[in-house]
């Protein structure tokens, strides 16, 4: 949805898909709605029987990956009875009051359990990521075995301090589904300047395109790898080669952990570290101007990512998705892989993943 009321918007909007339900109370009546769109100013819920414009309501907003809901009050400002190009049938509610529930009693216990579960997942996923990274750059280079139909080849770009082994679990899963997969050696640790790495990627892609006779390729880029991929697309004419750029946990808005690394003196050899600090000149130049229309850009942010905040991992001119788990899980989680696989196949990942038992179990745990 482009807007609730365009001329009343006071905040810039970056769209991100997430699972949200809204419980609306009007007088003594309560009804649970599926939320189609939500912003700082209000929300739009799906219904074929909307309340009249001007109706005052109280509501409870439930994000499915959060324990504590949001409460508030507002008014119905617009309704739509029939489906249009931009809107399904529903109604828009403008916020008048909004606050998050305080943890009390059982909610406090649930919150503690949530923090414990999140910490365990982050620890487990990090161990799996580090174990994969220990393989280094010596991983198999062959293409995947073709499966149903002819799938577009996929290039994987790893992040800062990573190597090809760090994405080996993702690479193996893609090959099992019949995706031809490439990954490129960016050194023992990927710490060079982002511009230099992007130029190296550009040269390699041209050689691969000539050798394997493909015109365009999809890219999955993790963490700083997304900055490398976006620089290639925007600054090195990479849009002619990249059909779809999927950036997962990429610090487009920078990461505060870059300051910690700089204080430890790591920026003397890790030249890309300073480029990832919030507000860096590199990030300002990278994000300035429009995105190439030839390349579809998709951003995946992790709600429990302690390295790259969800707000930093989204782009205004991209398709954005907010997923559970943390930074490492974006490349080691089987459920998140199903999400990536659906994107590569051109399917709606939210719909495709909800239809699988493992994804329903994944969402239920949240």
C-alpha positions in Angstrom: 0.0 0.0 0.0 1.4 3.4 -1.0 -0.2 5.4 1.9 -3.1 5.6 4.3 -3.6 9.3 3.5 -0.7 10.6 1.4 -0.9 14.3 2.3 -1.0 13.5 6.1 2.2 11.4 6.2 4.8 12.9 8.4 7.3 10.1 8.3 9.3 8.4 5.5 8.3 4.8 4.9 10.4 1.8 4.2 8.1 -1.2 3.5 8.9 -4.6 5.2 6.7 -7.7 5.2 5.9 -9.3 8.6 3.1 -11.3 10.3 0.8 -8.9 12.2 -2.7 -9.4 13.6 -4.9 -6.6 15.1 -7.7 -7.1 17.7 -10.1 -4.2 17.4 -12.6 -3.3 20.1 -15.6 -1.1 19.3 -18.0 -0.8 22.3 -18.6 -4.3 23.5 -17.6 -5.9 20.2 -14.2 -7.4 19.5 -12.9 -8.8 16.3 -9.5 -10.1 15.2 -8.2 -8.8 11.8 -5.3 -9.6 9.6 -3.1 -6.5 9.1 -2.3 -5.6 5.5 -0.3 -2.5 6.1 1.1 -0.7 9.2 3.1 2.5 9.7 3.9 5.0 12.4 0.6 6.8 11.6 -1.9 3.9 11.4 -2.8 0.5 10.0 -5.0 -1.0 7.3 -6.7 -4.3 8.1 -8.5 -6.8 5.8 -12.2 -7.0 6.1 -15.3 -7.2 3.8 -17.4 -5.6 6.5 -15.6 -2.4 7.6 -16.7 -0.1 10.4 -18.1 3.3 9.3 -15.7 6.2 8.8 -15.2 8.2 12.0 -15.8 5.2 14.3 -13.6 5.4 17.4 -11.9 2.1 18.3 -9.4 0.6 20.7 -7.0 -2.0 19.4 -4.2 -4.4 20.3 -1.5 -5.0 17.7 0.2 -8.4 17.8 3.5 -9.0 16.0 3.8 -12.8 15.8 7.5 -12.7 16.7 7.1 -10.6 19.8 5.6 -11.4 23.2 4.4 -8.0 24.2 1.6 -6.5 22.1 1.0 -2.8 21.4 -2.2 -1.1 22.6 -3.8 2.1 21.5 -6.9 4.0 20.3 -7.8 5.6 17.0 -10.4 6.3 14.4 -11.5 4.7 11.1 -10.5 7.2 8.4 -11.1 5.2 5.2 -12.9 2.1 4.0 -12.8 0.0 0.8 -15.6 -2.4 -0.1 -14.0 -3.8 -3.3 -10.6 -5.0 -4.3 -8.5 -2.5 -6.3 -5.1 -2.5 -7.9 -3.4 -1.3 -4.6 -5.9 -2.2 -1.9 -7.9 -5.3 -0.9 -11.2 -4.7 0.9 -10.6 -3.3 4.3 -10.4 -0.2 6.5 -7.7 2.2 7.6 -7.3 3.3 11.2 -5.4 6.4 12.2 -3.5 6.2 15.5 -4.5 8.6 18.3 -2.7 6.8 21.1 -0.1 4.0 20.9 2.0 2.2 23.6 3.6 -1.1 24.2 2.2 -3.3 27.0 4.3 -3.6 30.1 5.5 -7.0 31.2 3.4 -8.2 34.1 2.9 -11.7 35.7 2.8 -14.4 33.1 4.0 -11.9 30.4 7.1 -11.2 32.3 7.8 -15.0 32.5 7.1 -15.3 28.8 9.4 -12.4 28.0 12.2 -14.1 30.1 11.6 -17.4 28.2 11.6 -15.5 24.9 15.0 -13.9 25.7 16.4 -17.3 26.8 15.2 -18.9 23.6 16.5 -16.1 21.4 19.9 -16.3 23.1 20.0 -20.1 22.6 19.2 -19.8 18.9 21.8 -17.1 18.4 24.4 -19.2 20.1 23.5 -22.3 18.2 23.4 -20.6 14.8 26.7 -18.8 15.5 28.4 -22.2 16.3 27.0 -23.7 13.0 28.2 -20.6 11.1 31.7 -20.7 12.6 31.9 -24.5 11.9 31.0 -23.9 8.3 33.5 -21.0 8.0 36.3 -23.3 9.3 36.1 -25.0 5.9 37.7 -21.9 4.5 37.7 -21.3 0.7 38.4 -24.9 -0.1 34.8 -26.0 -0.9 33.5 -27.8 -3.9 33.2 -25.6 -7.0 31.0 -27.8 -9.3 27.6 -26.7 -10.5 24.4 -28.1 -9.0 22.6 -30.9 -10.7 19.7 -29.6 -12.8 16.3 -30.4 -11.2 12.8 -29.6 -12.5 13.2 -27.1 -15.4 16.2 -24.9 -15.9 17.0 -22.8 -12.9 18.9 -19.5 -13.1 22.4 -19.7 -11.7 23.1 -18.2 -8.3 26.2 -16.4 -7.0 26.9 -16.3 -3.3 28.8 -13.4 -1.7 29.9 -13.8 1.9 30.3 -11.0 4.5 33.1 -9.4 6.6 35.6 -11.8 8.1 33.9 -14.5 6.2 34.9 -16.9 3.4 33.3 -19.3 1.0 32.9 -21.9 3.6 30.7 -19.6 5.7 27.9 -20.0 3.1 28.6 -23.7 2.4 25.3 -24.9 4.1 23.4 -22.5 1.9 25.3 -23.6 -1.2 24.7 -27.3 -0.6 20.9 -26.7 -0.1 20.7 -24.7 -3.3 22.6 -27.4 -5.3 20.2 -30.1 -3.9 17.3 -28.1 -5.5 19.1 -28.0 -8.8 20.4 -24.4 -8.7 23.7 -23.9 -10.4 25.8 -22.2 -7.7 28.9 -20.1 -7.8 30.9 -18.7 -4.9 34.0 -16.6 -5.2 37.2 -16.5 -3.1 37.6 -13.0 -1.6 40.6 -13.9 0.5 41.1 -15.7 3.8 39.0 -13.0 5.4 36.8 -10.6 3.4 38.2 -7.3 4.8 39.3 -5.4 1.7 37.7 -2.2 0.6 34.2 -2.8 -0.7 35.0 -1.1 -4.1 37.9 -3.4 -4.7 35.9 -6.5 -3.8 33.0 -5.3 -6.1 35.4 -4.9 -9.0 36.8 -8.3 -8.5 33.3 -9.8 -8.4 32.5 -7.9 -11.7 35.5 -9.5 -13.4 34.6 -12.9 -12.2 31.0 -12.7 -13.3 32.0 -11.7 -16.8 34.4 -14.7 -17.0 31.6 -17.1 -15.6 29.1 -15.7 -18.1 31.4 -16.3 -21.0 32.4 -19.8 -19.8 28.9 -21.0 -18.9 27.0 -19.0 -21.5 24.4 -17.2 -19.2 23.2 -13.6 -19.7 21.9 -12.9 -16.1 22.4 -14.3 -12.7 20.8 -14.1 -9.2 22.9 -13.1 -6.2 22.4 -13.9 -2.5 24.7 -11.7 -0.4 25.2 -11.9 3.3 26.0 -9.0 5.6 28.8 -6.8 4.0 28.4 -9.0 0.9 25.2 -7.1 0.2 27.2 -3.8 0.1 29.6 -5.4 -2.4 26.7 -6.6 -4.5 24.8 -3.2 -4.4 28.0 -1.4 -5.3 28.5 -3.7 -8.3 24.9 -3.1 -9.4 24.8 0.7 -9.0 28.4 1.8 -9.7 29.9 -0.9 -12.0 27.0 -1.4 -14.4 26.2 -4.7 -12.8 22.5 -4.3 -13.4 23.0 -5.8 -16.9 24.1 -9.1 -15.3 22.1 -9.2 -12.0 18.5 -10.2 -12.3 17.8 -10.3 -8.6 20.0 -9.2 -5.7 18.9 -10.7 -2.3 20.7 -8.9 0.5 20.4 -10.7 3.9 21.4 -8.9 7.1 23.2 -6.2 5.1 24.2 -2.9 7.0 22.9 -0.3 4.6 22.5 2.0 7.5 25.8 0.9 9.0 26.5 -1.0 12.2 27.7 0.3 15.5 30.0 -2.7 15.9 32.2 -1.0 13.3 33.2 1.6 16.0 34.2 -1.2 18.3 36.5 -2.7 15.6 38.0 0.7 14.9 38.7 1.3 18.6 40.6 -2.1 18.6 42.7 -1.0 15.7 41.2 -3.5 13.3 40.6 -0.8 10.6 44.4 -0.7 9.9 44.1 -4.0 8.0 40.3 -4.3 7.6 39.9 -1.4 5.3 36.1 -2.1 4.8 35.4 -1.6 8.5 35.3 2.1 8.5 33.0 2.0 5.4 30.4 0.2 7.5 30.1 2.7 10.3 26.8 4.6 10.4 26.9 7.8 8.3 30.1 6.9 6.5 30.8 8.7 3.3 30.9 5.4 1.5 27.3 4.5 2.6 26.0 8.0 1.7 27.4 7.7 -1.8 26.2 4.1 -2.3 22.6 4.9 -1.3 22.4 8.2 -3.2 20.4 8.1 -6.4 17.8 5.7 -7.7 18.2 2.0 -7.9 18.6 0.4 -11.4 15.2 -0.8 -12.6 16.8 -3.8 -14.4 17.6 -5.5 -11.1 15.1 -6.6 -8.5 16.5 -5.8 -5.0 15.2 -7.8 -2.0 16.3 -7.2 1.6 15.9 -9.7 4.5 16.3 -8.4 8.0 16.4 -10.5 11.2 14.4 -9.3 14.2 17.0 -10.7 16.7 20.1 -9.6 14.8 22.6 -8.0 17.3 25.1 -7.1 14.6 22.9 -5.4 12.0 19.7 -3.9 13.3 16.5 -4.5 11.2 16.2 -0.8 10.4 19.7 -0.8 9.0 19.1 -3.8 6.8 16.2 -2.4 4.9 16.1 -0.2 1.7 13.4 2.2 0.7 13.5 1.1 -2.9 13.5 -2.6 -2.3 11.2 -5.5 -1.3 11.8 -5.9 2.4 11.0 -8.8 4.7 11.4 -9.0 8.5 12.2 -12.6 9.7 12.8 -14.1 13.1 16.2 -15.3 14.4 19.6 -13.7 14.2 22.4 -12.7 11.9 24.0 -16.2 11.4 20.6 -17.9 11.1 20.0 -16.0 7.8 22.5 -18.4 6.1 22.3 -21.6 8.3 18.5 -21.9 9.1 16.7 -24.4 7.0 13.4 -22.5 7.4 14.9 -19.3 6.2 16.5 -21.2 3.3 12.9 -22.2 2.3 12.1 -18.5 2.2 15.2 -17.8 0.0 14.3 -20.7 -2.3 10.8 -19.3 -2.9 12.3 -15.9 -3.8 14.6 -17.4 -6.3 11.8 -19.4 -7.9 9.7 -16.2 -8.2 7.1 -17.4 -5.7 5.6 -15.4 -2.8 7.8 -16.5 0.0 5.3 -15.6 2.8 2.6 -17.8 1.1 5.0 -20.5 -0.1 6.6 -21.0 3.3 3.3 -20.9 5.3 2.2 -24.0 3.3 5.0 -26.1 4.6 4.8 -28.0 7.9 8.4 -26.9 8.9 7.6 -23.2 8.4 4.3 -23.5 10.4 6.3 -25.1 13.2 8.9 -22.4 12.9 6.2 -19.6 13.2 4.4 -21.5 16.0 7.5 -21.4 18.1 7.4 -17.6 17.9 
